[in-house]
Amino acid sequence: MNYSLRELECFTAVADELSFTRAAQRLHLAQPPLSRHIRALEEKLGAALFDRSGRKVALTAAGAVFYEETRTVLPQLVRAGETTRRFVSGETERLRLGFVSAVLSPELVEVLRIFRERHPAVQLLMQDSPPAEQLAALRRGELDGGFIGLPPEARTAGIQFIPWRREPLAAFVPFGHPLAKRRQIDLRELAGEALVAVSSEAAPAFAAYLRAVCGKAGFRPRIVLESPRAQAVAVMVAAGTGIALLPASLARVVGEAAAVIPLQKAPRIEHVFARAAGSPSASMRSFTALLTA
């Protein structure tokens, strides 16, 4: 498919912001050319990517699929250029770190920024992948560490799990749903509701955690659709597919496209950083110390 990098940049910005105005501001581009790039991409794909019929911009089903398949392309290109630049500038060490979108919070971004300032000779290579893939890569020696979200239920030989952040679970509700105007939701009110969730294959610990939380509230979750990515699940909510239970920090993904409502007596999620057990490198020791300071 012969679509341009600029078209992909425009699509990704609108999909992230769910607003043509904010996307144009983010790209420092006037809105008419932004809209032209989106229309050109839709013509090439033969499908509408956004529903513009209401007050809110929303991804269509085709748009959600295209977003899931292409969302890593631009970060990979940026990472490739940055890796080359740092190699030329003489950086000799590197840490290969995995992460999931659910943990990419301002706190983590600040940790990465400070580490770069204090250790300019260490190259940070960031890879967005689901927890199960990160753990497999750690066992194969292809990653040095990973922000996997919740720790696995079973002990994992050869891997150490270091808690670094806690946050509440929240209900992500499509606009138009009767619960969308609530200030708080009792978890028991979600019994029988259509839910969208992160797949157990991609994030088994989080899937098990949700089953346990719902079971404690007296019901079994009725999951109608799954995705390997928490970010894609949030987009599904914005598209009206169902309600999701996700870390509250993912509110940044939906913006004003869905309601993010606190839960009464909200369960809290403990995020962990996974690394190979044993004797970590000096760079890894410095990074972990900064992460848990």
Protein Blocks (a to p, Z undefined) as FASTA:
>chain_A
ZZdfklmmmmmmmmmnopaklmmmmnopafklmmmmmmmmmmmnopafbdckbmbdcddf
klmmmmmmmmmmmmmmmmmmmmmmmmmnopabdcdddddfklmcfklmmmmmmmmmmmmm
bccddddddfklmmmmmmnopafbdcebjadfbdcehiacddfbdcdddddddehiaklm
pfbdcfklmgoiacddddfklmmmlmmmmmmmmmmnopacddfbdcfbfklmmmmmmnon
accdddfklmmmnmmmbccdddehiacddddddddehjddfklmmmmmmmmZZ
